[in-house]
Amino acid sequence: MPKIPGIGYAQAVRALRKAGFEVVREGKHTVMSDGGRILTIPRHNPINASTMGGIAKDAGLTPEQFRELL
């Protein structure tokens, strides 16, 4: 079982906003940044668990920290 669940696009964006990221650009993907890191979030529902795990890792979050933001 994956440590991070597959979640919807809007839920992922909300969680990353709580972590200090802001939306920079939207299109087929949403690009978010915290001033140093840039994340690309696909606009799929749901975003599969392995993709979400990679996004959380790129954001500098552990699976536990990301789950707390949900």
Phi and psi in degrees as a GROMACS rama.xvg file:
@    title "Ramachandran Plot"
@    xaxis  label "Phi"
@    yaxis  label "Psi"
@TYPE xy
-64.3962  149.894  PRO-2
-74.8736  -26.3791  LYS-3
-115.608  130.161  ILE-4
-75.1286  159.622  PRO-5
-72.8786  126.468  GLY-6
-128.936  167.439  ILE-7
-73.5219  157.884  GLY-8
-57.1003  -49.4659  TYR-9
-63.6168  -37.9233  ALA-10
-65.6038  -38.8666  GLN-11
-64.8183  -43.1991  ALA-12
-64.0888  -42.3649  VAL-13
-60.418  -44.5282  ARG-14
-64.0364  -40.8009  ALA-15
-71.9899  -30.302  LEU-16
-62.7413  -40.3565  ARG-17
-62.198  -28.721  LYS-18
-84.1474  -0.285744  ALA-19
103.139  8.91542  GLY-20
-93.3452  147.55  PHE-21
-124.985  149.246  GLU-22
-70.8368  127.448  VAL-23
-99.3985  -41.1005  VAL-24
-154.553  146.79  ARG-25
-130.066  144.763  GLU-26
-167.676  -129.763  GLY-27
-67.7121  -25.3271  LYS-28
-127.021  157.431  HIS-29
-106.072  131.428  THR-30
-104.782  127.928  VAL-31
-124.333  150.923  MET-32
-145.115  151.91  SER-33
-112.556  14.4353  ASP-34
100.87  -23.5627  GLY-35
-123.796  -45.0642  GLY-36
-100.644  146.874  ARG-37
-121.674  128.38  ILE-38
-117.6  142.796  LEU-39
-115.241  118.755  THR-40
-111.322  121.491  ILE-41
-70.0915  147.52  PRO-42
-92.6051  59.3827  ARG-43
-107.863  152.138  HIS-44
-128.656  111.772  ASN-45
-87.4004  162.335  PRO-46
-80.1735  127.088  ILE-47
-66.7933  159.039  ASN-48
-61.3093  -40.1898  ALA-49
-69.7069  -36.8038  SER-50
-65.5303  -43.8829  THR-51
-64.34  -36.8131  MET-52
-62.5331  -40.5695  GLY-53
-66.217  -39.1255  GLY-54
-64.6693  -44.6404  ILE-55
-61.6692  -41.5191  ALA-56
-63.6268  -43.6256  LYS-57
-63.1802  -29.0409  ASP-58
-78.7548  -6.81256  ALA-59
83.1272  21.8886  GLY-60
-109.391  143.904  LEU-61
-80.5956  162.317  THR-62
-55.9976  -37.4993  PRO-63
-66.8738  -43.3572  GLU-64
-62.9487  -40.9463  GLN-65
-65.317  -42.2659  PHE-66
-61.8903  -34.8836  ARG-67
-65.4691  -29.9133  GLU-68
-76.1006  -19.5086  LEU-69
